[in-house]
Amino acid sequence: MPAAIHVAVVEDEADLRDVVADYLRLHNFVVHPCPDGHALDAALATTVLDIVLLDLNLPREGGLSIARRLRRLPSPPGLIMVTALGEAMDRIVGLELGADDYIGKPFELRELLARIRSLLRRRAAMQPAQAPAATLAAEAPSPRDLRCGRFTLQTAARRLLAPDGSEVPLTTMELDLLLLLAARPGQVLSRERLLMLAHGKEVDPHDRSIDVRITRLRRKIEQDPTRPRLIRTIRGLGYVFEPDAT
């Protein structure tokens, strides 16, 4: 079983932090959302972090100060800085401090994912004995099975099993959407958030593709798609997943 990859998202903007965390979880990383350096220290005290995604413009201790502290650790995690357009000099200083990469705001989530995986490969190449586990963990799903009413969602195999053990045919996009919803039981997810996670970038708020995908998914997993209980619509807010509904 490949080891889990732990990523800290150090970002004071709650909406951005949540979107990035959800997107990385969807791609099988263990994510530690941190609003500031204090929360990052708490995560470091209990977890070996593989990657730290660090916003330079934090309200209390600045990102550059945190970067200096990270580089003094015996085994520092990989460091990707997040910078705004006006922070070019800070970016240069950050790279001089030993940051491995940077990405500018606003960024596409798919680009961020690519940079994280690229950094994991570079770090694995520097540690040959750990390369197989590190590389596979970045690509392989978590081994957990999740309950979806009468169905079982196998995250490792990326498949949905019916009560009789047969596989329910899902498209890649339908499966990604179900994985995202199932990982957040009881939490209302807005259409905008689902759209961003699905497409990995800012999208047209009038895009109705999520609604179409939800409708198709309901036809496959709801006992009565016209009266859904697993994936409920919360009018004006979004969708919520209820795994214990039957």
C-alpha positions in Angstrom: 0.0 0.0 0.0 1.6 3.3 -1.0 2.1 5.9 1.8 -0.1 8.9 1.9 1.2 12.2 0.8 0.6 15.1 3.3 0.2 18.6 2.0 -0.3 21.7 4.1 -2.2 24.6 2.5 -1.2 27.8 4.4 -3.6 30.4 3.2 -5.6 33.0 5.2 -8.4 33.4 2.6 -10.8 30.8 3.8 -12.7 30.3 0.5 -9.5 29.8 -1.5 -8.0 27.5 1.2 -11.2 25.3 1.2 -11.3 25.1 -2.6 -7.6 24.1 -2.8 -8.0 21.6 0.0 -11.0 20.0 -1.5 -9.4 19.8 -4.9 -6.2 18.1 -3.5 -8.3 15.7 -1.5 -10.2 14.8 -4.7 -6.8 13.8 -6.1 -6.0 11.6 -3.1 -3.7 13.8 -1.0 -4.1 14.2 2.8 -4.6 17.9 3.3 -3.9 20.1 6.3 -5.6 23.5 5.9 -3.7 26.2 7.8 -4.8 29.8 8.1 -1.5 30.9 9.5 2.0 29.9 10.6 0.7 28.9 14.1 -1.6 26.3 12.5 1.2 25.1 10.3 3.4 24.6 13.4 0.6 22.5 15.0 0.4 20.3 11.9 4.2 19.9 11.8 4.1 18.8 15.5 2.0 15.8 14.7 2.6 15.0 11.0 5.5 14.6 8.6 4.5 17.0 5.8 5.6 16.3 2.3 4.6 19.6 0.7 3.8 23.0 2.1 1.8 25.4 -0.2 2.6 28.7 1.4 1.0 32.1 0.7 3.5 34.8 1.1 1.0 37.5 2.2 -0.2 36.3 5.5 -1.7 38.6 8.2 0.5 37.8 11.2 3.8 36.1 10.5 4.7 36.6 6.8 5.4 33.8 4.4 9.1 34.6 4.1 9.6 34.3 7.9 7.8 30.9 7.8 9.9 29.8 4.8 13.1 30.6 6.8 11.8 28.5 9.7 10.9 25.6 7.4 14.3 25.5 5.9 15.9 25.2 9.4 14.0 21.9 10.0 16.2 18.7 9.9 14.1 17.3 7.0 12.2 20.3 5.5 9.1 19.6 3.4 8.9 20.6 -0.2 7.9 24.3 -0.5 5.7 25.9 -3.1 5.1 29.6 -2.6 1.9 31.4 -3.7 2.5 35.0 -4.7 0.5 37.9 -6.0 1.5 40.0 -9.0 3.1 42.7 -6.9 5.3 40.3 -4.9 8.0 39.6 -7.4 10.8 40.6 -5.0 9.4 38.5 -2.3 9.3 35.6 -4.8 13.0 36.0 -5.5 13.8 36.2 -1.8 11.7 33.1 -1.2 13.6 31.2 -3.9 16.9 32.3 -2.4 15.6 31.0 0.9 15.2 27.5 -0.6 11.7 27.4 -1.9 11.3 24.7 -4.5 8.7 26.4 -6.8 6.2 29.2 -6.9 2.8 29.8 -8.4 1.1 33.2 -8.9 -2.4 34.2 -8.0 -4.8 33.7 -9.6 -3.9 30.1 -10.6 -5.6 27.1 -12.1 -6.0 24.2 -9.8 -4.8 21.8 -12.5 -1.5 23.8 -12.8 -1.1 23.7 -9.0 -1.7 19.9 -9.0 0.9 19.5 -11.8 3.5 21.5 -9.9 2.9 19.5 -6.7 3.3 16.2 -8.6 6.4 17.5 -10.3 8.0 18.5 -7.0 7.2 15.1 -5.6 8.9 13.4 -8.5 12.0 15.7 -8.0 12.1 14.9 -4.3 11.7 11.2 -5.0 14.5 11.2 -7.4 16.8 12.6 -4.7 15.8 9.8 -2.4 15.9 6.6 -4.5 14.8 4.3 -1.7 11.6 6.3 -1.2 10.9 6.9 -4.9 8.4 4.2 -5.6 6.2 5.0 -2.6 6.3 8.8 -3.1 5.6 8.6 -6.8 2.7 6.1 -6.4 1.2 8.0 -3.5 0.8 11.1 -5.6 -1.1 9.2 -8.2 -2.9 6.4 -6.3 -6.2 6.8 -4.5 -6.8 6.3 -0.8 -7.7 2.7 0.1 -10.8 3.7 2.0 -14.3 2.5 1.0 -17.1 4.9 1.4 -20.8 4.2 2.0 -23.3 5.6 -0.6 -26.6 4.5 0.6 -27.0 0.9 -0.7 -23.8 1.3 -2.7 -20.1 1.0 -1.8 -17.7 3.6 -3.3 -14.2 2.0 -3.6 -11.8 4.9 -3.7 -8.7 2.8 -4.3 -10.2 1.0 -7.3 -12.2 4.1 -8.4 -15.4 2.2 -8.8 -19.0 2.1 -7.4 -20.4 -1.3 -6.4 -24.1 -2.1 -6.3 -25.6 -4.1 -3.4 -25.2 -7.3 -5.4 -21.5 -6.6 -6.0 -21.7 -5.6 -9.6 -20.0 -2.4 -10.8 -22.1 0.6 -11.6 -20.9 2.2 -14.8 -19.9 5.8 -14.2 -18.1 8.3 -16.4 -14.8 9.7 -15.1 -16.5 13.1 -14.4 -19.5 11.4 -12.6 -17.0 9.4 -10.5 -15.0 12.4 -9.6 -18.1 14.3 -8.6 -19.3 11.4 -6.4 -15.9 11.1 -4.8 -16.0 14.8 -4.0 -19.5 14.6 -2.5 -18.9 11.4 -0.6 -15.8 12.9 1.0 -17.9 15.7 2.5 -21.0 14.0 3.9 -23.6 16.4 5.3 -21.8 19.5 3.9 -23.5 21.8 1.5 -21.3 22.4 -1.6 -22.2 25.2 -3.8 -22.5 24.9 -7.6 -19.6 27.4 -8.0 -17.4 25.4 -5.8 -18.2 22.1 -7.5 -17.6 23.8 -10.9 -14.2 25.0 -9.9 -13.2 21.6 -8.5 -14.5 19.9 -11.6 -12.8 22.1 -14.1 -9.7 23.1 -12.1 -10.1 26.8 -12.9 -12.4 29.7 -12.8 -15.5 29.0 -14.8 -18.6 30.7 -16.2 -21.1 31.0 -13.2 -23.9 30.2 -15.7 -22.3 26.9 -16.6 -25.0 24.2 -15.9 -22.7 21.1 -16.5 -22.7 20.3 -12.7 -26.5 20.1 -12.7 -26.5 17.8 -15.7 -23.9 15.6 -14.1 -25.9 15.5 -10.8 -29.0 14.5 -12.7 -27.2 11.6 -14.5 -25.6 10.5 -11.3 -29.0 10.4 -9.5 -30.4 8.2 -12.2 -27.8 5.6 -11.4 -27.8 5.6 -7.6 -31.1 7.0 -6.3 -34.0 4.6 -5.8 -36.3 7.4 -7.1 -34.3 10.0 -9.0 -37.3 12.4 -8.9 -37.2 12.4 -5.1 -33.4 12.1 -4.4 -32.2 11.3 -0.9 -28.5 10.6 -1.4 -27.7 13.8 -3.3 -30.2 16.5 -2.1 -30.6 19.9 -3.6 -30.5 22.8 -1.0 -32.3 25.6 -2.8 -30.2 28.6 -3.3 -27.1 27.0 -1.8 -26.0 23.9 -3.7 -26.0 20.1 -3.0 -25.5 18.0 0.0 -24.6 14.2 0.2 -26.3 12.0 2.7 -24.5 8.6 2.8 -27.0 6.9 5.1 -30.0 7.6 3.0 -31.7 4.5 1.5 
